[in-house]
């Protein structure tokens, strides 16, 4: 009686599916018990190390699995410049004898190896690493792609002058117009044209690197816009652009606050403000992109932490969801960085005609 | 804390990269693209403005044409009306003149006829008179060819005179 009533229920299919999964979940356990003897020698999976390795930088560009592309290492050692391929340092721990010192990789950092093969900390501090790391190589790639795309688009504009855009041109024109009409003009005003190249370059540089960072395999999968050095450079550029273009009203606002007795408070606050704005830009982009990468990698790591493939549907559903959000964030962060840059520039070059003298 | 420490190498490379990108894209991509876009926008805007102007011009011309047409129609009507009036007047005048002329000629003809009649009557009278005189002369001459007859007549006449 009960069985027949179950068959009539509409959720019977759901039962069936659940039953299938429960049944199937037994297999990996069995499989694991069989494989276990061979697995004991394998390293324990360390999610934190994996994630940090991904979001950090490295001296090689991983392609598939253990394969990697060696990248040039450029070191300023104090005695002179030293260049060699990072392939000489792989796998990690291999000591390479250069012109001036012996080097080895430790946690993706190049260190000077002493006589016994241990790290010589005093000498390591003296070397400055200008290597083409994975991030630098990826940045070059992004640069070449940006140049290729936009130079061809520019050529298309020249060729099809006065005509409707076509192909790549029609795909990118709305973005360019978006930067111009929704970011530059409302925030900067009449003098927007001078800052358009900077804003467009920043927007597309961040956008392309955000998007490439989302590709999980070669040549993507790097974390350039989530690297503090990169966001730092971008915000320092904004810092310089804003302050070098600041007009007298901007400086007056900083050094001559309105009621004179506010001088002791306002001047330090405003000076901090000059620097806090770019710092906020730097941290916002860095934190957003890095956080996204960490989240996605953590969800993927779940599969390896639980050591069962049956977690993967859960992981994949969440990763797809996070990827969708990251796709939004990729555009959003490029937009916000450009928008705030435009806003700061606009504030610095704004012409005030209001009643400051009256008060 | 590796994560939040900017590496000098990457800073330098990013700066170089971004500077190159900014320079090349600024010069060879953004400038031509933005110029082309704004040129196209201007041309579209001017084309739209021109179209608007042309449409207004067209509307103006149409109304003007209509006004002209109306005016022409009115003018034609008035001309026709005037022509009709003039025609009627001319006909009327001509009729009047013709009537007057006719009447005058008829009058003249009548006067002439009367005159001619009178002349003819006078002539006929004269001829009748001379004819009768001639006849009387001839009769008298015939009667008084011999003197006896003359005496007889005289005697008869005298007798009559005595009788009376």
Interface residues (C-beta under 8 A of the other chain):
Chain A: X52 X55 X56 X57 X74 X107 X128 X129 X130 X131 X132 X133 X135 X136 X139 X140 X143 X146 X147 X150 X151 X153 X154 X157 X158 X161 X162 X163 X173 X176 X177 X180 X193 X196 X197 X198 X200 X201 X205 X227 X228 X229 X230 X232 X233 X234 X237 X286 X290
Chain B: X2 X3 X4 X5 X6 X7 X8 X9 X10 X11 X12 X13 X14 X15 X17 X18 X20 X21 X22 X24 X25 X26 X28 X29 X30 X31 X32 X33 X34 X36 X37 X39 X40 X43
